[in-house]
Amino acid sequence: MSKAIKYLPFLIVLFGINTTAVHAQTTVQIESVKTLKSITVDGEPVRKLYEARLRTGGFTIVCDSAWQFLEKDEFRAFGNIQITTPTETIWTDSLVYYNVLDFSQLRGRVIIKQDSTLLFGNKVDFNFVSKVGRFLDEIRLEDNENGILKAQSGVYFQNQDSAEFRGNVQLEDSAQYVEGDSLFINRKSKFLRLFDNLLVIDSTNNALLTGEYLEADSTGRRYLKGNGYLRRTVEDSVSSDTTHIFAEEIELNEKDSTTTIDAFTDVNVWTEKFSSLSDTLLYNSDTELFRLKGNPKAWNKNIQLSGPFIFVQLDSSEVQSLTSYPEPFAVQEDTVTGRLNQIKGDTLIADFKNGNISRIRIHPNSEVLYHITNENNEPDGAFESTSPKTVLIFENGEMVEAKMGKNQGLFLPEYTELDSRRLEGFIWTPELRPEKPTIDPQPTLPPIPADRPFELPKRFVEFMKELSEFK
């Protein structure tokens, strides 16, 4: 080795050779280089460097080769590049760096490491001042805590610790799978917004969400809007029960062991035990109480209950009681004759036992129209009464006793039009009753590959190996 080559790195550092034009705001200093050549490309003086280590703008660049354009603010590097800054480490196959702008074009196998996050891409524009990385054709994000994310493109804002992803977005970790058309996320606050064609499968809470827009944060809150659908299964050692909720807006909150669900506008609920329609639904898993508002209707077996407010009380997923006020209207369809028994009043409370109606209490101003059958289960008239309070007792879904206060009542013998007799305010809309949903939303995109998108660069492999050995 000649003395000139041997002492070249020392001389370069000593005299501060730089690669920028006169007007450049950021200099590129060469810390070491194995070989240096001066050439002319398209009439411009260029310095070619081999196996170089350079410093500029507070970060270092190590590469197999580089071109320094001496008359313009541009620097290019090639082959097994590693860029080290105070906040991230970057690997790429090629680099075009514009000194004044502190802007670079990274191409080939691009990896950005920041804290516990690794980002992979093939075509990335990166600004070293704003710390913004634009992944133009594909992005894969891996995080030790938050799983793997994949999208067609993305922008990573390091200073804000946030990112946006667009096109076939997928996110997967040990607890959930998410997909949609676009995703905006702040990792520090753990707040995300997901847009269009979204699907969330939450394996921890046995829940599934679909819709057009979703907000979620670290508190356990999830807000769904636009054709929202929530499917949630509660399992215990004895049985399981699945609740299906459709609504324009659904808000799900998970805190400790408590789940609350609020749904608004065109709320449609179906469970094995009951179904309902309403403008608003409020549910709390601790109390197992569904509160329905906005002219709701609720169904249990052959009973329809209508009223301004309805409360459905569950006990271990079994309906324990239905309560409605003011001026509710209940209809029970006779399972044999098909005739409609009718009950109304100011407040109605229906109690259930082992899944069957056991008692109905109506007060005050109760009115009852109840059809009777003979020993052959044939229609045999009806009784109609008004009373301050009425209590009806049932066994196996059939009324066996009626208790009334001071009442006015009459027995109606069987006649042709009796089955069409109606109390004032009659409401019976079985055609509106929600049916068991047949939809089973599934991911529309191929699974996220377990393998990285390309063969890992040599310097990245060595860096990660040293990091693991150091730990």
C-alpha positions in Angstrom: 0.0 0.0 0.0 1.4 3.4 -0.9 1.8 6.1 1.8 -0.7 8.3 0.0 -3.4 5.6 0.3 -2.4 4.6 3.8 -2.8 8.1 5.2 -5.7 9.2 3.1 -8.4 8.8 5.8 -6.3 10.9 8.2 -5.7 13.7 5.6 -9.4 13.8 4.7 -10.5 14.3 8.3 -7.7 16.8 8.9 -8.4 19.0 6.0 -12.3 18.6 6.1 -12.8 17.7 2.5 -16.5 18.2 1.7 -18.7 17.3 -1.2 -21.0 20.3 -1.5 -21.2 23.3 -3.8 -20.4 26.8 -2.6 -24.1 27.5 -1.7 -24.7 24.2 0.2 -26.0 24.6 3.8 -24.9 21.1 4.9 -21.4 19.7 4.3 -20.6 16.0 3.8 -17.4 15.1 5.5 -15.4 12.0 4.7 -14.3 10.1 7.8 -12.6 7.2 5.9 -12.4 5.8 2.4 -10.4 2.9 0.9 -10.1 4.4 -2.6 -10.9 7.8 -4.1 -11.0 8.8 -7.8 -11.9 12.0 -9.5 -13.8 11.8 -12.8 -16.1 13.9 -15.0 -19.7 12.9 -15.7 -21.6 15.0 -18.3 -19.1 17.8 -17.9 -19.4 17.8 -14.1 -16.6 17.0 -11.7 -17.4 13.9 -9.6 -15.4 12.2 -6.8 -15.9 8.5 -6.6 -15.4 6.8 -3.2 -15.1 3.1 -2.4 -15.8 1.6 1.0 -16.4 5.0 2.5 -17.6 6.3 5.8 -19.1 9.8 5.7 -20.7 12.3 8.1 -23.2 15.0 7.3 -26.0 16.8 9.1 -25.5 14.9 12.4 -25.6 11.4 10.9 -23.1 9.0 9.3 -23.2 7.0 6.1 -21.3 3.7 5.5 -21.4 2.3 1.9 -19.6 0.2 -0.7 -19.3 3.2 -3.1 -20.4 6.8 -3.5 -20.4 9.7 -5.9 -19.8 13.2 -4.8 -21.1 15.9 -7.2 -18.7 18.8 -6.5 -20.7 21.5 -8.2 -24.2 20.7 -7.0 -25.9 19.8 -3.7 -26.1 16.1 -4.5 -24.6 12.9 -3.1 -25.2 9.3 -4.2 -24.3 6.1 -2.5 -24.5 2.5 -3.6 -24.3 -1.0 -2.1 -24.9 -2.2 1.4 -25.6 1.2 2.8 -26.1 1.9 6.5 -27.1 5.4 7.8 -26.9 6.1 11.5 -28.7 9.1 13.1 -29.3 9.9 16.8 -32.9 8.5 16.5 -32.9 5.8 13.8 -30.7 3.5 11.7 -31.4 3.1 8.0 -30.3 0.4 5.5 -30.7 0.7 1.7 -29.2 -0.5 -1.5 -29.0 3.0 -3.1 -29.2 6.6 -1.9 -29.6 10.0 -3.5 -29.0 12.7 -0.9 -29.7 16.4 -1.5 -27.6 18.4 1.0 -29.5 21.6 1.2 -32.9 19.9 1.7 -31.6 17.2 4.0 -33.7 15.0 1.7 -32.9 11.5 0.4 -34.3 9.0 -2.0 -33.8 5.5 -0.7 -34.2 2.6 -3.2 -33.9 -1.1 -3.2 -34.0 -3.0 0.1 -34.9 -0.2 2.5 -35.2 -0.8 6.3 -35.7 1.9 8.9 -35.2 1.0 12.6 -36.5 3.3 15.3 -36.7 2.0 18.9 -38.7 -1.2 18.7 -40.0 -0.6 15.2 -38.8 -1.9 11.9 -40.1 -0.5 8.6 -39.5 -2.2 5.3 -40.0 -0.8 1.8 -38.5 -0.7 -1.7 -39.0 3.0 -2.6 -38.7 5.5 0.2 -38.2 9.3 0.4 -36.8 10.4 3.7 -36.3 13.9 5.2 -33.6 14.0 7.9 -34.8 17.2 9.4 -38.6 16.6 9.6 -38.0 12.9 10.1 -40.7 12.0 7.6 -40.4 8.8 5.6 -42.7 8.3 2.6 -43.0 4.7 1.5 -44.1 5.0 -2.1 -44.9 1.5 -3.3 -45.1 -0.8 -0.2 -44.6 -0.7 3.5 -44.3 -3.4 6.2 -44.1 -2.3 9.8 -43.0 -4.7 12.6 -43.3 -3.8 16.3 -42.4 -6.0 19.2 -45.6 -4.7 21.1 -48.0 -3.9 18.3 -47.5 -6.8 15.8 -47.1 -6.5 12.0 -48.7 -4.0 9.6 -48.7 -4.1 5.8 -50.0 -1.6 3.2 -49.5 -0.5 -0.4 -48.0 2.8 0.7 -47.5 4.8 3.9 -46.0 7.9 5.5 -44.1 7.6 8.8 -43.8 10.8 11.0 -41.1 10.0 13.5 -41.2 13.2 15.5 -45.0 12.8 16.1 -44.6 9.0 16.4 -47.5 8.6 14.0 -48.1 7.1 10.6 -50.6 6.9 7.8 -51.1 3.9 5.6 -53.1 3.5 2.4 -54.3 0.6 0.2 -55.0 -2.9 1.5 -54.0 -2.1 5.0 -53.6 -5.1 7.3 -52.6 -5.2 11.0 -52.1 -8.3 13.0 -50.9 -9.2 16.5 -51.6 -12.0 19.0 -54.9 -10.5 20.0 -56.5 -9.1 16.8 -56.6 -8.9 13.0 -57.5 -5.6 11.2 -57.9 -4.7 7.6 -59.2 -1.6 5.7 -58.5 0.8 2.9 -56.5 3.3 5.0 -55.2 3.7 8.6 -54.0 6.6 10.6 -52.2 5.8 13.9 -50.4 7.5 16.7 -48.3 4.9 18.4 -47.5 7.1 21.5 -51.1 7.7 22.3 -52.2 4.4 20.8 -55.0 6.1 18.9 -56.0 4.9 15.4 -58.5 5.7 12.7 -59.4 3.1 10.1 -61.4 3.9 7.0 -63.6 2.0 4.5 -64.1 -1.7 4.0 -62.9 -2.3 7.5 -62.8 -5.6 9.4 -61.7 -6.1 13.0 -61.4 -9.6 14.5 -60.7 -9.4 18.2 -59.8 -12.8 19.5 -59.3 -11.7 23.1 -62.9 -10.4 23.5 -64.5 -12.8 21.0 -65.6 -9.8 19.0 -65.9 -8.9 15.3 -66.5 -5.4 13.8 -67.2 -4.2 10.3 -68.2 -0.8 9.0 -66.9 2.3 7.2 -65.0 4.1 9.9 -63.4 3.1 13.2 -61.7 5.0 16.0 -59.8 3.1 18.7 -57.5 4.1 21.6 -55.6 2.6 24.5 -58.5 3.0 27.0 -60.4 0.2 25.3 -62.8 2.5 23.4 -63.8 1.6 19.9 -66.2 3.9 17.9 -67.7 2.4 14.7 -69.6 4.5 12.2 -71.3 3.8 8.9 -73.1 0.5 8.4 -71.7 -0.7 11.7 -71.9 -4.4 12.7 -70.7 -5.9 16.0 -70.7 -9.6 16.7 -69.7 -10.6 20.3 -69.7 -14.0 21.9 -69.8 -14.5 25.7 -68.8 -17.9 26.8 -68.8 -19.6 30.2 -68.4 -23.1 31.5 -72.0 -23.9 30.7 -72.9 -22.2 27.5 -72.2 -19.4 25.0 -74.3 -16.6 23.7 -73.6 -14.5 20.6 -75.0 -11.0 20.2 -75.3 -9.4 16.8 -75.8 -5.6 16.7 -76.3 -3.5 13.5 -76.4 0.3 13.7 -75.2 3.5 12.1 -73.0 4.1 15.1 -71.6 1.7 17.7 -69.3 2.6 20.6 -67.6 -0.3 22.5 -65.7 0.3 25.7 -63.7 -2.3 27.5 -62.4 -1.5 31.0 -61.1 -4.2 33.4 -63.8 -6.8 33.2 -66.6 -4.5 32.2 -67.9 -4.0 28.6 -70.3 -1.2 27.6 -72.0 -1.0 24.2 -73.8 2.1 23.0 -75.5 2.0 19.6 -77.3 4.8 17.7 -79.6 5.1 14.7 -81.4 2.1 13.1 -80.2 -0.3 15.9 -81.0 -3.9 15.1 -80.2 -6.6 17.7 -80.4 -10.4 17.5 -79.5 -12.9 20.2 -80.6 -16.5 20.8 -82.8 -15.1 23.7 -84.3 -11.9 22.3 -84.2 -9.5 19.4 -85.0 -5.8 19.1 -85.3 -2.6 17.0 -84.6 0.9 18.4 -83.0 4.2 17.8 -80.7 3.8 20.7 -79.2 0.9 22.6 -77.2 1.1 25.9 -75.7 -2.1 27.4 -73.5 -2.8 30.4 -72.0 -6.3 30.9 -71.8 -5.9 34.7 -75.6 -5.4 35.1 -76.4 -7.4 31.9 -79.0 -4.7 31.2 -80.0 -3.6 27.7 -81.7 -0.2 27.6 -83.6 0.6 24.4 -84.9 4.0 23.5 -86.6 5.7 20.6 -89.8 3.8 19.9 -88.2 0.4 20.4 -89.6 -3.0 19.9 -88.4 -6.2 21.6 -89.2 -9.8 20.9 -88.9 -12.9 23.0 -90.2 -16.1 21.6 -93.9 -15.4 20.8 -94.1 -12.0 22.6 -93.6 -8.5 21.1 -93.2 -5.5 23.4 -93.4 -1.9 22.2 -93.0 1.3 24.1 -91.0 4.5 24.4 -88.4 2.8 26.7 -87.7 -0.9 27.1 -85.3 -2.5 29.5 -84.1 -6.1 28.9 -82.6 -7.6 32.0 -80.4 -10.7 31.4 -79.1 -13.2 33.9 -76.2 -15.3 32.6 -77.4 -14.5 29.1 -81.0 -15.7 29.9 -83.8 -13.1 29.7 -84.8 -12.4 33.3 -87.3 -9.5 32.7 -88.7 -7.1 30.2 -89.8 -3.7 31.5 -91.4 -0.9 29.4 -93.0 2.5 30.2 -94.9 4.7 29.6 -97.9 3.2 27.9 -96.3 0.1 26.5 -98.1 -2.4 24.4 -97.4 -6.2 24.6 -98.7 -8.8 22.2 -98.5 -12.6 22.8 -99.2 -14.8 19.9 -101.0 -18.0 20.9 -98.8 -20.9 19.7 -101.8 -23.1 18.9 -104.6 -20.8 17.6 -102.4 -17.9 16.4 -104.7 -15.4 18.1 -103.1 -12.3 19.6 -103.3 -11.7 23.4 -102.9 -8.0 24.1 -101.8 -6.1 27.2 -101.3 -2.4 27.8 -100.9 0.1 30.7 -98.6 2.7 32.0 -95.8 0.3 33.1 -95.3 -3.3 32.1 -92.9 -5.8 33.8 -92.6 -9.3 32.3 -90.7 -11.8 34.4 -89.1 -15.0 33.0 -88.1 -18.3 34.5 -85.9 -20.9 32.7 -86.4 -18.9 29.5 -90.3 -18.9 29.6 -92.6 -16.1 30.6 -93.7 -16.6 34.2 -95.5 -13.4 35.2 -96.6 -10.1 33.7 -97.5 -7.1 35.9 -99.3 -4.1 34.4 -100.0 -0.9 36.4 -101.7 1.5 36.6 -104.4 1.7 34.0 -104.0 -1.8 32.8 -106.0 -3.3 30.0 -106.0 -6.9 28.9 -107.6 -8.8 26.0 -106.8 -12.6 26.4 -108.2 -15.3 24.2 -109.3 -18.6 25.7 -109.2 -22.2 24.4 -111.3 -25.3 25.3 -110.0 -28.7 26.3 -109.4 -29.4 22.6 -107.2 -26.3 22.2 -109.9 -24.7 20.1 -110.7 -21.0 20.4 -113.4 -20.5 23.0 -114.0 -16.8 23.5 -111.9 -14.2 25.4 -112.0 -11.9 28.4 -111.3 -8.2 28.3 -110.8 -6.1 31.4 -109.5 -2.7 32.7 -108.0 -2.4 36.1 -105.6 -0.2 38.2 -103.3 -3.3 38.3 -103.2 -6.7 36.6 -101.0 -9.6 37.3 -100.9 -12.6 34.9 -99.3 -15.9 36.0 -98.0 -18.3 33.4 -96.8 -21.9 33.3 -95.0 -23.3 30.3 -95.8 -20.1 28.4 -99.6 -20.5 29.0 -101.6 -18.2 31.3 -103.0 -20.1 34.3 -104.2 -17.2 36.6 -105.2 -13.6 36.3 -105.2 -11.3 39.4 -106.8 -7.9 39.1 -107.7 -5.1 41.4 -110.9 -3.2 41.1 -111.8 -3.9 37.6 -114.3 -3.6 34.8 -114.4 -6.7 32.7 -116.5 -8.8 30.4 -116.4 -12.3 28.9 -116.6 -12.4 25.1 -118.2 -15.6 23.7 -116.7 -17.0 20.6 -117.8 -15.3 17.3 -116.3 -15.0 13.9 -114.6 -11.6 14.2 -113.2 -12.2 17.7 -109.8 -13.1 16.5 -109.5 -9.6 14.9 -110.5 -7.7 18.1 -107.9 -5.1 19.1 -107.2 -2.8 22.0 -106.6 0.8 21.3 -103.0 1.5 20.4 -102.5 -2.0 19.0 -99.0 -2.7 17.7 -98.0 -6.0 16.1 -95.3 -6.0 13.5 -93.7 -9.5 13.2 -92.4 -8.7 9.8 -90.0 -6.2 11.4 -88.6 -8.8 13.8 -84.8 -9.3 13.2 -83.8 -12.7 12.0 -80.6 -14.5 12.8 -77.8 -13.0 10.7 -76.4 -15.3 8.1 -73.3 -13.1 7.3 -69.9 -14.2 8.4 -67.4 -11.5 7.5 -64.0 -12.9 6.6 -60.7 -11.3 5.6 -60.6 -10.3 2.0 -56.8 -10.0 1.7 -54.2 -12.7 1.7 -52.6 -13.4 5.1 -49.7 -11.2 6.0 -46.5 -13.1 5.1 -44.4 -14.3 8.0 -41.3 -13.6 6.0 -39.8 -10.2 5.3 -40.4 -8.8 1.8 -36.7 -9.3 0.6 -33.4 -10.9 1.6 -32.0 -8.9 4.5 -29.0 -6.6 3.8 -25.7 -7.8 5.2 -25.1 -4.8 7.4 -28.6 -5.1 8.8 -28.0 -8.8 9.7 -24.7 -8.0 11.4 -26.3 -5.0 13.3 -29.2 -7.1 14.6 -26.8 -9.9 15.6 -24.6 -7.5 17.6 -27.7 -6.0 19.2 -29.0 -9.3 20.4 -25.6 -10.4 21.7 -25.3 -7.1 23.6 -28.7 -7.6 25.2 
